[in-house]
Every structure is written in structure tokens, then in C-alpha cells.
Amino acid sequence: MNKNYPKTGYALRHIHKILLIMRLTTVILIFSIMQVSATTFAQKISLSEKQTPLSKVFKKISQQSGYDFLVAASMLKGTKPVTIDIQGAELDVVLTAIFKDQPISYTINDKVVTVTRKEEPSFFERVSARFQAIDVRGRVVDPEGNALSGATVAVKGGGKSTSTNSNGEFYLARINDDAMLIISFMGYITKEVKVKAELGNIQLELSHSKLDEIQIIAYGQVQKKYSTSNIHGIKASDIAKQPINNPLLALSGRVPGLFIQQTGGVSGAPVNITVQGNNSMANSNDPFFVIDGIPFTSKNIATGLQGTSQPGTTGSTFSYINPADIESIEILKDADATAIYGSRASNGAILITTKKGKAGKTVVDVNSHAGWGKITRKVKVMNTAQYLETRNEAFKNANIVPSSANYDVNGVYDLNKNTDWQDELVGGTAKLTNIQTSISGGSANTQFLAGGGYINETTVYPGKLGDTKASFHFNVNHVSTNQRFKFNFSGSYLQDNNKLATTDLMSPAVSLVPNAPGLYNSDGSINWGQLPNNPTTYTFTANPIAFLFKSYNAKTNNLIGSSLIGYEIFPGLELKSTLGYNKINTDEISILPLNSIRPDQLSFIGREGNYANKFIESYIVEPQLTFSRKVFYGHVEALLGATFQNNESFVENLKGRGYTTDEQISSLSAATTITGGSSKARYKYTAIFGRLNYRLYDKYILNLTARRDGSSRFGSENLFNYFYSLGAAWLFGSEKLIKDNLPFINFGKLRGTYGTSGNDQIGDYGYLNLYEPYSFDIPYQNQIGLIPSGHANPFLQWEETKKINLGLDLQFLDNKFGFTANYFQNRSSNQLLRDPTPVYTGFANFRRNLPATVQNTGWEFLFDLSPLKVSKVTWNTSLNLTIPRNKLIAYPNLASSSNANRYVIGEPYNIIKVYRYIGVNAQTGLYEFMDAKGNATSTPSNPVDKIALIDLNPRFYGGVNNSFGFNGFNLSFLFQFTKQNGVNNKFGNYPGINAINQPTTILTRWKSPGDITDIQKLSSTTAQVFSPQTAVMASDAAYGDASYIRLKNVSLSYSLPNNIIKAAKISSLRFYLQGQNLLTITKLLTDPESQLLSSLPPLRFYTAGIQLTL
């Protein structure tokens, strides 16, 4: 290969010439550019025109500039008149202004302006233009121009959002130039504005309507007026008015379609909650609970250890959620709202959103209240004179003389002593202390909140019993400067220490005879009623104080963590994922110390400790892709996502015996004998889901959802199932016809939804053969045996619920009056039931799907009134009413099935079959009933003669809430009401037979032939009266009107005026008084919610508090 190398001398000789040529070229180019600039822009143009034709504008520009316009007359057809006011501007600036938004464009060449038609953009250019983005800035203010800090600014249809800072300012990056912003702030009318780079001040007006609020929905949020679903909820302000430890109680009487029963009066007592009735005949009817996007179980694992609140059996896990951490609770009822949750939400869904940080200055808030509680009502029971009269009469009627063992009437017990045991055992004062603190703030990009709480509630029982909670909650929210990346992380931790008795003392309080001896001996020990002349005989066999020594303690930790990570791929398209974790761990111990055992039983009963450890642990991952965009004359939103959920539960029960001292019982290792066992279960759930929403002209809305679920609770044959919904709404109030002819209607919307959801709440491993330990207490050769507990059924299928909902929403008279009505019909079929099986099979029952169908129908009404909102005076009223009906509409071959005596087609599925009560036979003094043949009898046969039906479902329920405000004062009160039947307890507990006190209704008993009464005669033997007494407690006479009206809550507060606040250099200072369960009007002998004689009723609480914000 030949290589040629240049001579270096050549480069040195010619380099200077090259540099000279480059310099000359540069000078010529600069001179040319300057000349062009001078000839093009030397002339200054001034114009002041208003709706002037374009041809005349061209002429004036030509006269001032010397430039000619080359344009055909036909080219000017369709052009817009020009309005311009500009002085001393360059030609190019003027031309740009007058050609803006015109169908023509221009070019300049040699002092000639050539006008041409604009070229139509290509399809690609039009699509690309849809994704052009700008940065947007603005400031949100109130009607007086004051900054609104913490206002929400969101792109319409979802996607980006931010909050205003302390000066009301906000910034959003890369927003579509055709997008709309939704600016919202609590108490103000939500406003929509078209985006532009500088929006300046955006003024919000005070709102009289709740339709402008943002409503939380499954996997998103929507402006309430655009919602197609049946959703209602409450805010943090509603929760804060009530001195409660369980946030579910804040919903009582406030939400149509939601029925809540508080079953007891101790902290942690169970709360029964249903949405639009019971759908499943044999499985859980609890709604699906979600906290910050994370599923949360509502029931604890059963361990068998019984505390008064029974947290191990039926207690509410919501006792482990601090109500002060909650921002809002939304109740999703119809299929349009719940179908996207699939099989988990056939009974409705309840979404809990915790508090988040807000942009603005750092705010420190301290809120504390303290108070006391008493039982709401005492049961009217007999005094000593009345009691002894009934007991002696019972002995007389039986022709029996009281024996030496009848201590209550033979003189061993003081015949003149009268003790109100309800005062002694449940008449104490429960004390409540609640302290909450938080700090929050942040910038427009990053906000934070951190808070802690302490709650201590004692009981009305004697002794030092109670429930103590300590909690911590935090939230961090971050959005990148360009608004494309967002991150949210929330966490809550609560530690609960529950120390209660093993028995509800309400039971002995109403049953202990009024002349029983004192509970303690003079030395402070338990009084077992030793006979002075026979120290080995004990007359006080059931001293209730022994239950206090049999202590129960449960220590629970609840950890919830949730995060959301999202990235905007391009404007309107976002990829995000939620990740969640929850673990509830409980250690329980129930102690039987020596001093709680009657001395004569020590030979066969010794010290004992029962221990349980359990946990429920779950995690969930839900990746999602969302799309939001204007399409034609409407707006489309789409969601595509998947769910991966894993739940694990574990429970271990151990029993220790053989302790030598009471102090050792708290340590299992000190026991000489240990028995017990454990169980573990895993539940896996996966799904893919989607939602498509289209809103046309902001008046016509269509919402479609679909989900495919997979559950580990079914065998391979039926592992997956599909669920879907269709929702539509018409905002008829926006129609011109309505606006012109019915101007008093500010808003009107018709809604209709249909869809399906399922139910897999049947427990784990139901499709497999199951075994359980035969006995923990009596092992064979130190080995625990196994017995079959469940027969395999690999063909189990999902229960399915089909829901229809029709709704009407109205706002009228300047939004001061609101009305919402909903009609619902829910049909649940393919019921998962347990069929009884013959004993020789080794199984008590067999779980399978039955073609039974349960229907729930009803009406829901909500009235909102704001008749007065002027100056410093406000008045708001809200009334809700629900009229539900439950019916079993199909059960093929019911008459020949094993459930023939349990269900009745055409009646509620949970109907109770009872004896038909006739009355007390005036001659015999015994209860009489009508048998299946129509004859009167005192000994009816079960189940043949159970021909009467009792429906305990509520006939209607609701609440009335009023709020008044004046010059810093605010008074609110809530009445809750229910029309229902319930247990009346009027017939007592086998009066006369045993030494048990009775309600005063027994005083009207039959005494002699000819007496007309509804209480039979008394007898100390079971020969005559026992069977009729058993029958009457299972008859229609044992049930009655349990309807009630309850003053559920009263709250009075006063906030210091602004001038004092500013002088003190604080943000706010509020003082308040609160009362809970203050008054109950009912015909029932007991509390109308708990109903049982043996159950402690909900407590009446009074509290006083102070809230300081810095």
C-alpha cells in the first residue's frame, strides 16, 4: 500500500490566507444580516382598530411601512375582523398579531407580504398537538382576596394535582394546553379554569352545596356531581364531634343504607355493620374495608379466651384504629361503586382515608379532652320485698317448704337487706382521657404530617380495669418539580393494652338476689358466705367479684403501611402502583388465680392460665395504568390494573396448670402441665380489573367496570370468576329546558347502575378434607389425636350478587336545599351453605352451593338543608332515612331439604320460627300456645308447632343532624332512630324456680284462678311451669317493639375570634363540650341496641376539651 504524506511547508505557507478569508466572510455575513434587519424592521407601526376588515388593516400597514400586500380577494373570505391597539411596534410583531387565529398566513420577500392559505395539519401533527404541554402558575384566593392555603388544584379527569402553599400559590408542570384545572377547597364552590401559563388570582366563592366536593372512589376520586355511584360518607369534622374509640361508631345515624349496632358498653366491644342488608345466608355479611388503599380485616381470629369485649372472638379490629387519624370515610353501596373490587365487596365497601400533610407553613395542633361515662339505662328488677314475695309464693304453689339450702328465703341471708347490684357492679364511673398531637406542613412539592395519640378508657366495673391505646401516624407526599413523578407514603401504628374482666358483670348485676351478702369479707377477701356453724358450707356460690380476679389481658399491635408511586409517561397517561402491608398481632392471657376459686372446689380446680397468640398479616401490590384525555366533546378516563394479595393468619392456644403461686401464672414455663395447639392459614387473591368512564358535554356520563378474580378458597375447577358493572348518569339540570323553565333547580341528576359482585368469605381450605385435634385437655399417651372436621368439596363456587340501583340527586333554591333518593335491589344467589349430615358420616355438615336466592330491596333518602347562611350565622340540617326489605325469593326443593324448618320462601332469610302465644290460661295459670292443628297447649312440640314468624330486621332507620353557628360558637346534635322488633325480656329467667332476681314485669303474674294477665304462675319446681316457661321464651310473645330514638351526640364549641388569635400569635384556639348517648326513648326493658339482660349497654359519656393550633 502506498501512503502519501502532505508537505508541512504547504500548511505553513497557506494558513494565514485561510484565516483572512474566514474573517472577510464573517464581516460580509454580519453586514448582510444588519441590512436585512434594517430594511425589514426599521419602520414602526401604530394601529388602533376595532372589528376592522382585514383588507383595510393591510392598507394602513402598507401606508406606514411601504410594504405591499399580495393577496387574492377570495383569500380574505372567512377571515375574522381585527381588533388591535398597538403603538410603535415592528412590522413582524404587528403581522403576527393580526394573523393570529386566521385561516391564512404570510411570507415576506423584497418588501412584499404574500398572503397564503394555511396548510391543514397532517393527522400526525394533529395528534402531536394534543400532547403539547405548558407550565402553569396561579394563586387561589377567597372572595376577600385572602390566600387559601391547602387548596387542591387538579387536572380535570385525573392525573396531576397539587396543593397551594401558605400564600395560595401553586405550580403545575407539563400540562396539556387544552386541559382544564379543578380548584377545590372545603366550604367553597369548586371552580374550573382553562390552563394557561399565568393564571393570576383565581377566586373561589363560598359554597352552599356538597356537590362541589371531591369524592373518594375505588382506585381514584371524582367530583361528586359527576359520580354515577351510590356513595355517601363523613368527614373528619363529623368524627371529631364524638368521644369514641372505634371510628365505625361515628357512622351511626349519618349514612343512609348503613345499619350499625353497638353491642356493648366497654372499649373494644363488637360493632355490627351492614350495607343495604344481609346478602349471604351463612357467611360473613361484613362490608369490604379499605384503609388508604389497603384491605383491612374487620374481624379478629377466635381464640376462645373471653374478655368482656371478646376481642378474641367477635371484637372489632377497628378498635385498633385511631379515629383522630382519619380524614374521611366513604361508604360504597351499589355495583357501580363496588364491582371493581370484585368478590370482596358484594356486601358493600367502606373506604377510610387517613389525614395527609398540606402545603403551607408548619402547623402544630394539640387536641385533648377528658370526661366520664355511666350506663345509659338500668334494668328495673325487683327489690328484696318483691323478690321474697315471689319466692315464697313459688314455694307455696309447689306445696314445698323452703329447705336449709334456700339461703335467700330461710333467714341465712338478711331478709331486710336490699342491695341494688347494678349500682354495685356496673354503676361506677368510666373515665376517658384522649390526647392527640400533630405537626404538618410543607412546600408545593413535598408535604408531611406526623401525629401521635394517647387514649385511656376505664370501665364502670369495680377495680382498675380499662383499655389504653398509644398510636403514631405519619404521611409524606412528594411531587417532582416537573409534576411527572409522585410518591406518597402513609403509616400508622397502634398499641392497645386491654385489661378487662372475663365476664360481663351486667349479668350478675341483674340476676343476683337483692338480699345476697356483701361481696367482701372484713379483711378484704372474697366473701363466699361461710355458714358460722358449718365453715365448710358456702352459701354465696357465685360471688361476681371472683370474675374480677379472673383477669383477662390482651396486648395488640396494629401496623399499617401504604405507599403510592407514580410516573406520568406523557400528559394524561400515568403508570403507578400501590403497595400495602398490615399486621395485627395479639397476645392474650386469661388467669384463674387461687383466690377466685371457692375453697370447697380447690380439690379438683387449681390455678390455671390460658394463653393465646395470634396474628393476621397481609400484603398487597396493585400496579395500575391510568389515562385521562378530552375526546371530541367529552372527557374519557380509563384505568387498567391488577391485584396481588397474600393473607396469613396464625393462632396458638396453650393452657398451663400446676402453678404453685398466683404470681407464676403469667409465665407459661412455670406450669407443670401444658396442653394446646396451633393453626395457620394462608389466603391468596389475584385479579385484573379495568374501568372506562366517558363524560359528554359534562351532562351525559357512562361508567364501565370489569374484574376477573382468583381466590385460593376454591378448588381448581372454580378458581376464577368475572364481575362487572354498568353505570350511567344524566345531569338534566344542565339542560337548557330545565334552566329556562325551572330556574330554582340548581342541579339535577338521574343515575342508574347494574352489576355483579361475588363472595368468597367462607374460610380457608373449604374445598379440602380438614382435621382438628380431638382434645387438648385429655391426650392419649401424651399425643393429641385428630378427627375429621370438614369434608372436601372441590366444586365449591362463588356466591354471586346482582345489584340494581336507581338514583336522583337535586339541589335547588340557590343550593340551600338538597335531596337524594336511591332505590336498590340486590339479589344474591348460588348460596354457600352447610347442609346437616347424618352422624355416621363423621361430619356435622357439608358445605356446598345451593340454588337459593336472597333479595334485599329498599329506599334511601337524604335531605340536606342550609336555610340560613348569612354574616356570622349558619344553620345546617341533614336527615337520612332508609326503608329496607329482605326476602328469600327462591330455594328449590326447600320442603324436602334439611333446612325446611329454618327458612321460609317469601320471608326474610333470617326469619325466626317461634310458637304462637295465646296467653295465660285464667284457670291453670300456665302459658298457652296454638299448636300446628290450631289447638291450645302449654307444652308445644318443637319444631312442628313453631308456626309464628318473627322478623328482627329493621323496618326503617336513619338520623337527623343539626348544626348551628354564631360568632365563633357552634352547636350540633344528632338524633338516631330505628323501627325494629327485639327481645323484650319481660318473662324473666325461670322466675320462682331458682334464686335469681327478675325484672319487675313479673309482678303482674297470675296468682289465682280467674286472673287475666300475661305472666304465668310461679312455682319452685319444674314440674308444671318449666316447659311453658321455656316455650314462652321461644314464642312471639318474647319479642316486641324495640324501636328507639336516641340523642346520639351533642357538641358545643367556641373558637376565639381572629383579633385575639392574631394578638396571641397562634392559628386557632377552640374549647368544646361533647356528649354521647345522652337520651334514649324506647319501650324496651333493656338497651335497644344490645337488648340482652346480660349485656352492658353503651355508656353515656360527657367530655370537655381544648384544641390549640400554632
LINCOR-V948758 format. One line per field, one symbol per residue. ss: DSSP state (@ for helix, = for strand, . for the rest). burial: 1 if it has 24 or more other C-alpha atoms within 12 Angstrom, else 0. Layout:
ss: ???
burial: ???
This chain:
ss: .......@@@@@@@@@@@@@@@@@@@@@@@@@@@@@@@@@@..=========.@@@@@@@@@@@@..===..@@@@.....=========@@@@@@@@@....======..======.....@@@@@@@@..=========.....=....====.....===.....========...=====...=..====...======..=.......====..====@@@....=====@@@@@......@@@@@......=====........=====............====..===..=................=@@@@..@@@=======..@@@@@@@@@@@...======.....================.....=..@@@@@@@@@@@@@@.......................@@@@@@...=============...=============.......==============.....=================....@@@@@@........=.....=...==..=====......@@@@@.====================..====================.@@@..@@@......========================..========================....@@@@@.@@@..========================...============....@@@.===========.@@@.@@@@@@...===============..........====......=..=..=====........==============....=============.======..@@@...======.===================..===================..@@@...............=========......====.....==..........===.....===========..===========.===...............=@@@@@=.........=......@@@@@@@@@@@..=@@@===..============..@@@@@@@...===============................===========.
burial: 000000000000000000000000000000000000000110111110000001101101110010101100000100100101000011110110011001011100000010100000000000000010111111111100001111111111111111111111111111111111111111011111111100001111111111111111111111111111111111110111111111111111111111111111111111111111111111111111111111111111111111111111111111111111111111111111111111111111111111111111111111111111111111111111111111111110100001000111100110100111111111111111111111111111111111111111111111001111111111111111011111111111111111111111111111111111111000000111110000000111111111111111111111111111111101111111111111111111111111111110000001111111111111111111111111000011111111111111111111111110010011110010111111101011111111111110011111111111111111100011111111111111110000000000111111111111111111111111000000000000000000000111100111111111111111110011111111111111111111100000000001111111111111111111111010000111111111111111111000000010111110111111111111111001111111100000111110001111111111111111111110001111111111111111111111111111111111101110000011111111100111111111111111111111111111111111000000000011111111111111111111111111111111111111111111
